[in-house]
Amino acid sequence: MRGVVAALAASVVLLTGCGSGPSAEGGFVGGDGSITIVPAAERRPAPQVTGELLGGGDFDSAELSGTVIVYNVWGSWCAPCRKEAPALQAASEATKGEALFVGINTRDLSPEPAEAFTRAFGVTFPSVYDPDGRELLKFGAQLPPSAIPSTIVVDAEGRVAARVLGEVTEATLRGLVEDVAAEA
């Protein structure tokens, strides 16, 4: 009987982690979907993001001066990342010409699962392969390293303009991009 009670208690704990609020996955805590919009006068520079792209090639954000950039931090192991992938892809297509979307794939120990993720979800925008989280950590306090997925919108002047901790919808992301792009 004690074994049955312990199994039921463990099930309740596991099911509680599947709720809509913040959840722990692989040692990371999913965000709550909170959105932070930074007034232009208070914006700080985004870090220079560099690295190898999934599928080959290199990325250097310094080459994109004057461009609105949307960074999405994700991992193939992250259930909310899988859920939001179609919305990100749709937003990237809808705002083509206004912003460049770039993924930052974190904590995948090899590129194969991340590449499979992009194929499975039809993600066509590039992603920097960042297995040890170095690029993610460059954002410092602007982006908590434990909130996966997270999305940051960088204005054309290279400053962090908005942040979403957790899953983002297509409509929210389109609105953020359109607002930031309209500033230029």
C-alpha positions as CSV (number, residue, x, y, z in Angstrom):
1,M,0.0,0.0,0.0
2,R,2.8,2.4,0.9
3,G,4.3,1.8,-2.6
4,V,1.0,2.7,-4.3
5,V,0.7,6.0,-2.2
6,A,4.3,6.9,-3.1
7,A,3.6,6.2,-6.8
8,L,0.5,8.4,-6.7
9,A,2.4,11.2,-4.9
10,A,5.1,11.0,-7.5
11,S,2.5,11.2,-10.3
12,V,1.0,14.3,-8.8
13,V,4.4,16.0,-8.6
14,L,5.1,15.1,-12.2
15,L,1.8,16.3,-13.4
16,T,2.1,19.5,-11.5
17,G,5.2,20.3,-13.6
18,C,3.1,20.1,-16.7
19,G,0.9,23.1,-15.9
20,S,0.8,26.4,-17.7
21,G,3.1,28.3,-15.3
22,P,6.9,28.2,-15.1
23,S,8.3,24.7,-15.2
24,A,11.6,23.0,-14.7
25,E,13.0,21.1,-17.7
26,G,16.5,19.6,-17.8
27,G,17.5,22.0,-15.0
28,F,16.1,25.1,-16.7
29,V,13.0,27.0,-15.7
30,G,10.5,28.0,-18.4
31,G,9.5,31.6,-18.4
32,D,6.0,32.8,-17.5
33,G,5.4,34.6,-20.8
34,S,6.1,38.0,-19.3
35,I,6.8,40.7,-21.8
36,T,9.2,43.6,-21.1
37,I,9.2,46.6,-23.5
38,V,12.2,48.9,-22.9
39,P,11.6,52.6,-23.7
40,A,14.1,53.9,-26.2
41,A,15.8,56.2,-23.8
42,E,16.5,53.3,-21.4
43,R,17.7,50.7,-23.8
44,R,21.2,49.1,-23.4
45,P,23.3,47.6,-26.1
46,A,22.8,44.0,-27.0
47,P,25.9,41.9,-26.9
48,Q,27.7,40.8,-30.0
49,V,26.5,37.3,-30.8
50,T,28.8,35.1,-32.8
51,G,29.2,31.5,-33.6
52,E,28.7,28.5,-35.9
53,L,25.3,28.1,-37.4
54,L,23.5,24.9,-37.4
55,G,24.0,23.3,-40.8
56,G,27.3,25.3,-41.4
57,G,28.5,28.8,-41.7
58,D,29.3,31.5,-39.2
59,F,27.2,34.2,-37.7
60,D,28.3,37.6,-36.4
61,S,25.7,40.2,-35.3
62,A,28.3,43.0,-35.9
63,E,27.6,42.5,-39.6
64,L,24.0,43.4,-39.2
65,S,24.2,47.0,-38.1
66,G,21.0,48.9,-38.8
67,T,18.9,45.7,-38.7
68,V,16.2,44.7,-36.2
69,I,17.2,41.3,-34.9
70,V,14.9,38.8,-33.1
71,Y,16.9,36.3,-31.0
72,N,15.0,33.2,-29.8
73,V,16.8,31.0,-27.3
74,W,15.7,27.4,-27.6
75,G,16.7,23.8,-27.2
76,S,15.5,20.6,-28.9
77,W,14.9,19.1,-25.5
78,C,12.4,21.9,-24.5
79,A,8.7,21.2,-24.8
80,P,7.6,24.9,-24.9
81,C,10.2,25.5,-27.6
82,R,8.6,22.8,-29.7
83,K,5.2,24.3,-29.1
84,E,6.2,27.9,-30.1
85,A,8.3,26.9,-33.1
86,P,5.5,27.3,-35.7
87,A,4.6,30.7,-34.3
88,L,8.2,31.9,-34.6
89,Q,8.5,30.6,-38.1
90,A,5.2,32.3,-39.1
91,A,6.3,35.6,-37.4
92,S,9.6,35.4,-39.2
93,E,7.9,35.1,-42.6
94,A,5.3,37.8,-41.8
95,T,8.0,40.3,-40.8
96,K,10.5,39.5,-43.5
97,G,12.1,42.8,-44.5
98,E,11.4,44.3,-41.1
99,A,13.6,42.0,-39.0
100,L,16.0,39.1,-39.1
101,F,15.2,36.1,-36.9
102,V,18.1,34.2,-35.4
103,G,17.9,31.3,-33.0
104,I,20.3,30.6,-30.3
105,N,20.3,26.8,-29.7
106,T,21.5,26.1,-26.2
107,R,22.4,23.0,-24.2
108,D,22.1,20.5,-27.1
109,L,25.2,18.4,-26.7
110,S,25.5,17.8,-30.4
111,P,24.0,19.6,-33.4
112,E,22.1,16.6,-34.7
113,P,19.0,16.9,-32.4
114,A,18.9,20.7,-33.0
115,E,19.1,20.2,-36.8
116,A,16.3,17.5,-36.6
117,F,14.2,20.0,-34.6
118,T,14.5,22.7,-37.3
119,R,13.6,20.2,-40.0
120,A,10.6,18.8,-38.1
121,F,9.2,22.2,-37.4
122,G,10.1,23.8,-40.8
123,V,12.2,26.5,-39.1
124,T,14.0,28.3,-41.9
125,F,15.8,31.1,-40.1
126,P,19.4,30.5,-39.0
127,S,20.3,29.3,-35.5
128,V,23.7,29.7,-33.7
129,Y,24.8,26.4,-32.1
130,D,25.6,27.4,-28.5
131,P,26.0,24.1,-26.6
132,D,27.7,25.6,-23.6
133,G,25.5,28.7,-23.3
134,R,28.3,31.2,-23.9
135,E,26.2,33.4,-26.3
136,L,23.2,33.3,-24.0
137,L,25.3,34.3,-21.0
138,K,26.5,37.4,-22.9
139,F,23.1,39.0,-22.4
140,G,23.7,39.0,-18.6
141,A,20.8,40.5,-16.6
142,Q,18.9,41.3,-19.8
143,L,18.1,37.6,-20.3
144,P,18.0,35.1,-17.4
145,P,19.9,32.0,-18.6
146,S,17.4,29.6,-17.0
147,A,14.4,30.9,-18.9
148,I,14.1,28.7,-22.0
149,P,12.6,29.6,-24.4
150,S,13.1,33.3,-24.4
151,T,13.0,35.9,-27.2
152,I,14.7,39.2,-27.4
153,V,14.0,42.0,-30.0
154,V,17.0,44.2,-30.7
155,D,16.4,47.5,-32.4
156,A,18.2,48.8,-35.5
157,E,20.7,50.7,-33.2
158,G,21.7,47.4,-31.6
159,R,19.9,47.9,-28.3
160,V,17.6,45.5,-26.5
161,A,14.0,46.8,-27.1
162,A,11.8,44.0,-25.9
163,R,12.0,40.6,-24.1
164,V,9.6,37.7,-23.7
165,L,10.4,35.1,-21.1
166,G,8.8,31.9,-22.1
167,E,6.6,31.0,-25.0
168,V,5.7,33.7,-27.4
169,T,2.7,33.8,-29.8
170,E,2.9,34.9,-33.5
171,A,0.7,37.9,-32.9
172,T,2.7,39.1,-29.9
173,L,6.0,38.8,-31.8
174,R,4.7,40.4,-34.9
175,G,3.5,43.4,-32.9
176,L,6.8,43.7,-31.1
177,V,8.7,43.6,-34.4
178,E,6.4,46.0,-36.2
179,D,6.7,48.5,-33.3
180,V,10.5,48.3,-33.1
181,A,10.9,48.4,-36.9
182,A,8.6,51.4,-37.2
183,E,11.1,53.4,-34.9
184,A,13.8,53.3,-37.6
